[in-house]
Structure formats: structure tokens, C-alpha cells
Amino acid sequence: MIALSLAEIAEVVGGQTHDIPDPSVQVTGPVVRDSREAVPGSLFVAFAGERVDGHDFAAGVVEAGAVAVLGTRPVGVPAIVVDDVQTALGALARHVVRRLGATLVGLTGSAGKTSTKDLIAQVLRRKAPTVFTPGSLNNEIGLPLTALSATEETRFLVLEMGARGIGHIRYLTELTPPRIGLVLNVGSAHIGEFGGREQIAQAKGELVEALPAEADGGTAILNADDPYVRAMASRTKAKVIFFGESGEADVRAENVRLTDTGQPAFRLHTPSGASDVTMRLYGEHHVSNALAAAAVAHELGMSADEIAVALSEAGSLSHWRMEVTERPDGVTVVNDAYNANPESMKAALRALAAMGKGRRTWAVLGKMAELGDEALAEHDAVGRLAVRLNVSKLVAVGGREAAWLQLGAYNEGSWGEESVHVSDAQAAVDLLRSELRPGDVVLVKASRSVGLESVAQALLETGAEGEVSAR
């Protein structure tokens, strides 16, 4: 964080100082909420959760070098006491962002947020120091913590913004007002909570509504291939840049194809020129993500050649998102188990089919959460797609939703042993242990709550003779 005195922090957050002998002492390190991350010069934010109360760790963080604690009660060590820690954290982030002078890029969408954010960061940091959301910390706590990790040298701040309801993104934009707003897509993720795509579009569009007018530098970057996102152009006074494969897009891809290893390649066109891209990431869905990143980079002054080189060299920065690992025996494990929705599930299956040409392919799939009344139809559709893509074997893991996956495959024509329904992750591991052969490709994907990353991890723990070992 940029250096601030405890007195200034207390004023910004409307708090009272306790046990602080010298309010002019500055916070020069990070703002942290995990006591294990406390380092000299840091500020520890004490949240009181259902199981753990951060205030109980106050003495330990100060001993580790933290300058003070931000909490809701005195703790016997230097502290700034406020009524609500989350509100105070947001106020501090807003204050720091105003002081920074960095360009803020906010992005949202139903699918691909984290992958796209990682791409944008890898492209922009070739131009200037860039801070970006780690992992998927895109809520009212993770976003301000990310903003507070910026320093005086930071020129670009890339912030992923998530939403589970109307008003959530509006709140996040009030904490960290973006100059550039990117909306990727409106899909089925959380449709059970929102009630429909129209409501999801309403929530995601709050980002472009918050942007400055074009005369003040505001830019909305919108997916021309998604009608819900394209319609958001009418909801902003900012300049609008469209990206996509549509011929009308300002930043677009032509000659899109997948390499023999399932990696996308295309000709990138921007208003400043064109250049070829071959990505290290897997799956055609990354083309749209790359175009979104290219649109942001173009707006910030990078040439088509610079963008293409950066996109071609960019890798995956976040765990369990199309992580591809080859075992010594030639089995390829694709761990995409961080989360799942209908759009990302279908994209992952298509990537599996491309990667597995001439090889046996396995789709180990589980529940897609928060789909509401759409759950049956969406799981059925994924099971059917696995058959249409000629996936060698579908392993549906879990309860009712997994049964729907397997039923969809069966109704599409997957009979015999081409699809199977197993009860849990261990049962999936046992099945794979007995049936995998060298050269097979295995995709593992489900919503985060299912925990299927344990299957991928078990597959990568091989014994001396190459057998899979499970724990």
C-alpha cells in the first residue's frame, strides 16, 4: 500500500485510535486479513467470522511487525476501532485509489472473468507496473484488499468484479471507480440466484453505468458476440469499443483454429493493425478472453504486434483452470475443477475433444451449482454434448445432478460402458486407477463445492510403476 499514517487512516475510515503512542507512524506494508501474512509495516484487518475471530490474533500480528489492527474493539495493541470493518476497508481502498493516479480497469461477466483478468495483467505489465486481482478475490473484501496492494509505482489496476445480485457491482465500482469497464458475457452462472439472464444482464451492466463519460476518459469494452452485452452500449456515456469474432467488432479475430494440442490460434485485428496469435492456453473459449484483453491493451496504447506477442506468451496464473499436466506414462490430466457453469463446461469439453484427437478421452464431471429451474436441462445438455463430441467415457460424479449428466449422455446414445455414474470423488479415482491407459486425456470439472480437484490431484500422484495412488 502507499504509505499512510495511522492518524490519516483513522480519519479516512472514521475510526478511533487505541493504544497508539505515535499516530504519525506509517503503514508501509500490505493490508492483510490473514494473520499469517502479517509482516513488518503491515495493517491487519480483523474480521470476526463464525468460526474464527481475527481480533484473537492481534497480539501475534503486532509481534510479527504489523503496525496496527483495524477492528471493531480495542485489543490491547495499537488499533483503529471502527463500527464495521468491511465498510472501513472499502473507505480506505477508495481513499488510496484516489491518491494513486493509476488507470483502473474493472471487468465482469458470467464466465471467464479470472482467465481474462490474468491475460489483461500479463499484457499490461509489459507496458507498466500492474496490480491485479489474485485468483477470484472479486467481492467486497477481496476487491479492496487488491486495490490496497497497489503502490506509488502502479500504473494499471485490474480488478475482477463478481456479483450475486443487483447492486453488488455498483457497490464495488463506488469503492474503486474504474475508467475502463469490460463486460465479457451474460450466461447461466448463478441464474438460480438472479432469476434469469435479463436480471444477470442488469447486474453486470452496472459496471458500464458507473464509467466516466467519454469526454472524461471513460471506455466501455463490450462483447459484440453476446446480444445482452452488446445492448449495454445504451447504458453508458463512455466511449464504446466492441470485441469479438463479429465483423463489426473493433477488435476481432479471424481464421480461428485449434492446434493439434488444443491451443487456439487466430489473426488479431485492432484499429491500429493486425498480428498473429498462437496461445499457450487450451480451448477455443480463450479466443474471446484474448480479444477482450487485446481491446483493453489497445485502448491503453499498445500496438497489435505488442499485444499479439504478449497473448502468445501468456500462461495460466490461477490454479485449477485448464491446468494441463502430462504424467510420466503419457496420461494427460486437465484440471479445470475450480468452478463450472454451462458455458465453461461446454468449452472445456470442446477443448478436451481437440486435445484428444487420436487418443482416449475421459470427462470426469460433477454438479454445476446455482442453476435453479434450469439445472435439469443444463446438466442433460452437457451429457449430450459429451456424446456428440465423441468423448470416450463420461464419468458423472455425485448425486442428482450427476445422474442428470449421465442420463443426458444415455439419451443421446451413450450406452454400454461409455458413461457411468459414480457416487463420489474416491469412486471416480478408483475407476480411473483401474482403467486408465498411457496416452489417455482426462478432464476434471465441476462447481467448486464438489471438490473434484481431489481427483486430478490423485491422478497426478503416481507410484513407482506409474499406477495412480489415491489418498
Buried (B, 14 or more C-beta within 10 A) or exposed (E): BBEBBBBBBBBBBEBEBBBBEEBEBBBBBBBBBEBEBBEEBBBBBBBEEEEEBBBEBBEBBBEBEBBBBBBBBBBEBBBBBBEEBEEBBBBBBBBBBEEBEBBBBBBBBBBBBBBBBBBBBBBBBBBBBBBBBBBBBBBBBBBBBBBBBBBEEBBBBBBBBBBEEBEBBBBBBEBBBBBBBBBBBBBBBBBBBBBBBEBBBBBBBBBBBBBBEBEEBBBBBBBBBBEBBBEBBEBBBBBBBBBBBBEEBBBBBEEBEBEEEBBBBBBBBBEBBEBEBBBBBBBBBBBBBBBBBBBBBBBBEBBBBBBBBBBBEBEBBBEBBBBBEEBEBEBBBBBBBBBBBBBBBBBBBBBBBBBBEEBBBBBBBBBBBBBBEBBBBBBBBBBBBBBEBEBBBBBBBBBEBBBBBBBBBBEBEBEEEBBBBBEBBBBBBBBBBEBBEEBBBBBBBBBBEBBBBBBBBBBBEBEEEEEBEBE
